[in-house]
Amino acid sequence: MLTGLSAFPLTPMNEQAIDEAAFIGLVERLAAAGVDSVGVLGSTGNYAYLTRVERARIARFAVAHAGDVPVIIGISALRTRDVLALAEDAEAAGASAVLLAPMSYQPLSDEEVFGLYKAVTARLSVPLCVYDNPGTTRFQFSDELHGRIAQLPRVASIKIPGVPAEPAVARERVERLRALIPPDVTIGVSGDAMAAMGLNAGCDVWYSVIGGLFPETALAICRAAQAGQADEAMRLSQRLEPLWTLFRQHGGGLRVVATASELLGLAEPPSLPLPLKVLEGQPRQALGLLLEELGLS
């Protein structure tokens, strides 16, 4: 299950409510496109801005509308108590797997992070993906810590934040981690601009932001890499460099993807919770033109 393209859709919302109809529409688009899994309540899913009740509702909608496509549900929270409660909600909703980042306010130690995963996996009945996202958690996993956590029951995948830009160095990085984890634990790449490089270097799955909005585009890159067509995967990814540039300029993919969702009529504005804002003015116009140029409109 935790291989191929895992597409992470936006959770569109405003200050009053979640745009449930828009969210359902995004999930149904992913299922129709044939993604390998749908990931909800990750960073693109705005999990940190939602209550437990709202997150449980999103989890149920995702499972109900994803058809036969497995659904991975994020359960990250500040306290272990809350993570365990969210895990129960995800399992009750029918999650095929859960996604957990070491979310924190106070900086966490390696032992505290290991303790979090040990406590959660002891109670889980579904697979778990370790969400390594130092951009939001400010926690740096070592490969050795990944190796320890990967030995825990139910750990099935590790979502790394990216790989080096040089192919040989990227492959070495993946192989170094692979040597420390069980053979049945998959390695996934995030950071969309580095996805093709990561897949070519031996990553098993792409945990994708653009896959949540443009599944066919992401699938083309992923399937080329899976077929051993490394040059084609890189060509398709490099064609999207103007989009990756926007991601870098705006602190990641969330604001860009939310704005694109509005421009395409897939979400009503505003689609992000305050204080977050979508692109406005000239950047918004530029994104609209770029979507047309790339054939994504």
N, C-alpha and C positions, 0 to 999 in steps of 0.2 A: 504493500500500500504506500509506504513512504519512499516512493521513487517517482521519477518522471517530473511532471509539472504539477506543483501544488500552488493553486491560484488563490490569492488573498484579496477578497473584495473590500471595498470601503463600507463602513457603516454610516450612511448618510444621516445627519441629524441637525437639529437647530436647538435653540434654547428651550423650546417647549416639549419636543418629543423626537423620537427616532422616526425617520421616514421609512416606515415598515414596507410600504409598497415598493419603494425604490430598492431597498435591500433585497427583497424577494426577487425582484426583476434581475438584479445583478447575479444572484445565485443561480437562477434559472438559465441565464445566458451562459454561465460557466458549465453547467451540466450539459446543455445542448452542444457546446463546443467540444466536449469530450476530454476535459482536463482530468488528470489522474487523481486529484483530490482537491477539495475546497478547504481553505484555512480561514476561519473567522475568529474575530476578537484577538487578532495580533495587533501590531502597531498601526497598520493601515485600517484595521477595524476599530480603532479608537477605544480599545478596552479600558484604558486608564481613566476615561472620562464617563464611564457608565456605572450605574449601580448594579448590585447583584441581581435584582429583579430584572433590570433591562438586559443584562448579559444572559440570563437564563432564557429570556424571551427570544433574543437573537439566536441563541443556540438551537432552540426548538424550530424556529423558522428555517434555519440553514438545513437542518436534517430533513425537515418536511419537504423542502423544495429542491434538494440536490439530487433527487432520484436515487440511482444506484451508485452515485459518486461518493466515496468516503469523505466524511467531514472531520476536520481537525479543529478542535475548539480551544482557544486560549484560556488559561486559568490563572494567569499571573496576578499577584496582589502583594501588598506590602507585608502582610502577616501570614505566617504559615496557617493559622486558624482559618483565615479567609480563603487561602488557596485550597485547603481541604474541602471547604464548603462549595467553592466553585467547581472543584473536581466532581463532587457529588452531583451538582446540577448538570454538568456536561454529560456525565454517564447517564443520568436520568433522561436527558434529551436524546440520547442515542448516538453520542459521539463515537467515531471509529478510533480516534486518538485524541490526546490533549497536547497542548503546547505550553511550556513553562519557562519563563525568564526569571532570573533572580532580581526581581524588582525591589528597590530599596530607597529609603531616604538617608539613613545612616549608612556609610560605606560598609560593605560586608567583607568578611574574611573568607578564605577558602573553606575553612571548617564550617562556617555558618551556611555557606552555599551548599556544601555537601550534605549537611544536616537537613536542609530544606528538601532536597531531592530524595534523600533517604526516607524522610517522613511521608512524603507524598506518594512515592512508589510503593511503599508498604501498604497503602490503602487503595491503590488503583486496581481496576479490573480491565483497563484498556492500555494500549501502548502510549508511551510518552516521548515527545520530541523535546530535547534540550534547546532552549532558545538563547543563543549566544549573541547578544546585541549590545555591545559596550556603548554605542551611540546614545542609547536611552537609559541603560542601567548604570553606566559608569563602572561596571565590573568587568575585569579582564580575566577570562578563563585561560589557564595554562593547558597545554595538551595533556599534561599529567593529571590535572583535575578532571578533564573530560574523560580520561581513561578510567579514573576511579568511579565517576558517576555512571559511565557506560556499563559497569559491571552490575549495577543495581537491577533488580527485577523490573520488567516493563519498559525499560529504556530502549527505544527502538531507532532513534535517529538523533543526530546532532546538527543543528542549523548554525553554520559558521557565518560570520559577517562578510566574508569575501576571501579572495586569494590574490597572490602577487600577480602583477601584469605580465611577467615573463613566463612563457609556457613551461619551461623546465623547472623553474623555481616554484611555480604553482603546483605542478605535479609532485614535487618533493614535499611541499607543505601538506598536501592531501595524504601522501603515502606515510608521512611521519605520524599523522593523527591515526591513520588506518592501522598502523602497527600497534597502537595502544588500546584499541577497542575491540570488542568481540566481532567476529565476521558477519553476524546477522544485524549489526547496528549500522544503519546507513548514514552517509555524510551528505548534508545538503548545503547548498550555497545560497546566500541572499546577497543583497546589493546588486540590483538588476544589471548594472553596467558590467559587472564581473561574472555574470552567470554563465555566459558561453565559455569563458576561460575556465571557470570552475568545473563545468560539466566535461569539457575536453580534458581536464586534469584528473578526472576520475570521480568527481562528485556524483552521487546517485540521484539527487533530486534538486530541483530549483524551487525554492520558496519565493514566489514571485509577486511583486507589487503590480507590475503592468499586466501580469496574467489575470489579475482580478478584474481588469477593465478591457483588455485587448487579448483575450485568450488565444485566438487564432495566431496572432503575431508571436506570442510567447511559445506556443506549441511548435511553430515552425522552427524556432531556434532550438528548442529542446529535442525535438525529433531528429534534427540534423545531427546534433551531438550524439544522441543515442545510437544513431546509425553509423557512427564513426566518420561522419563528414565534418571534420573539425574546421576546415577552411570555410565551408558554407555556414556553419553556425556562427563563426566569427564575422563573416560578411553581413549576415542578417542582423547581428548585434551592432556592428559598427555603423550600419545604416541608421540606427536609432540614436547615434551619438548626440544630436541636438537635444533629444529628450533627456538623455543622461546628464547633459550639461545643465538643463533646467533643474533636475533633481539635486544636483550639487549646489546650485545657486540658491535653492529654496529650502535647504535643510533636510533633504530627503524627498521621497516620492509622494508623501501624503498630500501636501497642498496642491501639487501638480495634478495628481490623479483626481482629487476632489474637484478641482476646477474643470478638468477635462470631462468629468461626469456631468457637471452642470452644462457645459458647452454642448455636449452630445444629447442633452435632454434626458439623461438617465437618472438624474437627481435634481431636486428642486433647490435653488439657492435660498439661504445659505446652507451648505451641507457639512459644515464643521462646527464643533462646539466652541464658543468663546472661552478663552481669548484667541484661539486659533482662527486664522482667516485664510480664505482662498485668495488666489491671485486676482488683482484688480488692475484697471487701467491698461497701460501699455503692455505689461507682462501677460495679462489675460488675452489681449488681442494677438500678441505674438504666439501664444500657445495655440489659439484657434487657427492661425495660419499654418503653424507647424503640423497640426493634426491633419490638415488638408494636404500639405506637401508630402507627408509620410503615408497618406492613404489610410489614416486611422479615423477619419470623420464619417 
